[in-house]
């Protein structure tokens, strides 16, 4: 009986740990979106100013490896999902604000694509 109680306690602790890790990931701002849809959005609205395949500046900075870096190319702010979303919505560093042009799902899709660069 003690072994069964120990096993149940261990399972409960693992469940609590998994829940807390999931919450920690959500707090860090990890976006869950469709990268294929985000790629299409990028091609339609971002590619005229930003390259996805290089770091070379066009009108705006190239975004290759954006989420692998530590700082945003034009603003030097730390790279995170929240910062990239804010950059898209509010603009800054020469980029115009796109405000509510994108739905929350579209933003998540765009972020999912940017994370693949």
C-alpha positions, 0 to 999 in steps of 0.5 A: 500500500505504501508503494501505491501511495508513493507512486500516486504522490510521484504522479501528482508531483509530475502533473504539478510540475508539468502544469507549472512548466506550461505556465512558465512557457506561457508567461515567457510569451511563446506564441503558438501559431501556424508557420505556413500561414505566417509565411504567407502573411510575411510575404504579403505584408512584411517582405516589401521591407524585410528579408527573411533570408538575410540580415541585410537591411532593405527598407527595414532590417533583414530578419534571418535568425531574428529569434536566435539573436539577443537584440532586435535589429533596429531597436536593440530591445531584447528579442522575445515574442512580446517585444516582436508583437509590440514592434509589429503593432506599435512600430518604432525604430523606423517601422510604422505601426500596424496596430490592429491590422492583424488578429491575435491568431494572425500575429501568432502565425506571423511569430511562428514563422519568424521563429523559423528564420 
